[in-house]
Amino acid sequence: MSDSADITRRQVLRRIGLTALAAGPGAGLLSACATAGGGSASSTAPTASAAATSAANPFGVRAAAPLEVVIFSGGYTDAYATQIHEPLFNKTYAQSVIKHTATQKIGTQLRPRFVSGDVPDVVNNSGAETLDLVALQQEGHLADLTPLFEAPSIDDPAKKVLDTLTGGVLENSLVAGKPHVLNYTVSHRGLWYNAKLFAEKGWQVPTTWDAFLALCEQIKSAGITPFAYPGQVGPFYQTWNLLYTAAKTGGNQVLIDIDNLVDDAWRNPAVVQAVTAWADVQKRFGDKAYFGLDHTQTQLKQLQNKVALYPCGSWIENEMVKDTPAGFEYAVMPNPNVTATDKMPPEAFFVGVGENFFVSAKGKNPAGGLEYLRVMLSKEGAKGFTDKTKNLTVVNGAAEGLDLPPGLRSAAKVQDAAGRNIITDARFEGWYKELFDYSQAQTNSAMAGRITPEEFADRMQKKADAIKKDSSVSKQTRSV
């Protein structure tokens, strides 16, 4: 390997978080799982020792091959894996021993393993310590999911798996132009509140910013903190909130430009205006004590009616199910419009796919990993997930007949009202993890008043420009 190639590769490893490991004891193990150059690594799952393929076994899974699954045990816990998906896999492959690991520290646990080459077969890459997907792809660690999407559906072999899924799954699976990531859930993100408290107080859901500020005054007068977000282990909730407000003002093109690293995308007036509006809310109606709390601690405060409005996703209801008192009923509202000339209407709402899974191309059983995801995408697998987590999946029709909780019913109602006025996902979170991590620190600084909204935009743009100029970072693009 040339010196220049090694430097480039070290830049990639730095973004995965592995350079310290590569330079220290065990560095000799690195070559066992590395590919020269780092930028054109193949991510096609190996087929050595595979069984014969058939409609029932499209990937050639060996019946007795063990499978290792790592699940992020956060708001969804890991019961859906141990009680639904893994038993369904073993229903067909009874001889396969599944090694199950649950963790809230995906990065801490898995980074050393991606150095050594001892990688799990299926990874639920979620939580505060997600792995850098683009860097993993450059190192050849992500299996191509094209065979999965093209495979026969378990429920109807006449249909491809992709044809049974909601829109946006394929588009959001792409890394370096190929599908490498399965986003499994449909999520709704907005401002969550206690519907019973609102009904008791006679508070109305606002659609304009003036009405929103008036509501905050009413809430404050009732002795409740109107708005809070977790400054520790969760500031990205507010980063999302800022961006979705910017999208309502300037349209989805604001987010598309940010993702595409377009010059001055972060300096778009809609972004500055969104940061200005929310920094003002934090100053007037927030409490700096929440900067020192994590998401669970902040959410407990909301359940105690000490916080009224909380920016989050639809997983919150299941995450807090054991602590939710009888007098609390989750509901969600769209972000109010900041201006009268916003490009998106008041009912515009974020609906996206998320909770990503990948198969390790260099794992011991990549064929089994693909089959595990196919099981997840069966109606039985998806329905079981929704039943356990109270969150919808990307599998069409899988939630039919289920008794959904009030928060999810509220989200579905808001989604119906939005129609096609859907706020798109900001994909730089997965494409440029360094930029996303940086955005969280800047969000806290702007909300705390340590920097101005303009300084927030400038700092984010400088960071985006640096990533754009970094030849070791694989660039991604989107049109919608």
Secondary structure, DSSP 4 states (H G I P E B T S, - for coil): --HHHHHHHHHHHHHHT-HHHHHSTTGGGHHHH--TTSSS---PPP-TTPPPP-SSSTT---TT--EEEEEE-STT-SHHIIIIIHHHHHHH-TTPPEEEEEES-HHHHHHHHHHHT---SEEEE-STT---HHHHHHTT-BPP-HHHHHSBPSS-TTSBGGGGB-TTTTGGGEETTEE--EEEEEEEEEEEEEHHHHHHHTPPPPSBHHHHHHHHHHHHHTT-EEE---SSS-THHHHHHHHHHHHHHH-THHHHHHHTT-TTSTT-HHHHHHHHHHHHHHHHH--GGGGG--HHHHHHHHHTTSEEEEEEETTHHHHTTTT--TT--EEEEPPPBSSTT-SS-TT-EEEEEEEEEEEBTTSS-HHHHHHHHHHHTSHHHHHHHHHHHS--BSBTTTTTT----HHHHHHHHHHHHHTT-EEPP-THHHH-HHHHHHHHHHHHHHHTTSS-HHHHHHHHHHHHHHHHH-TTSPP-----
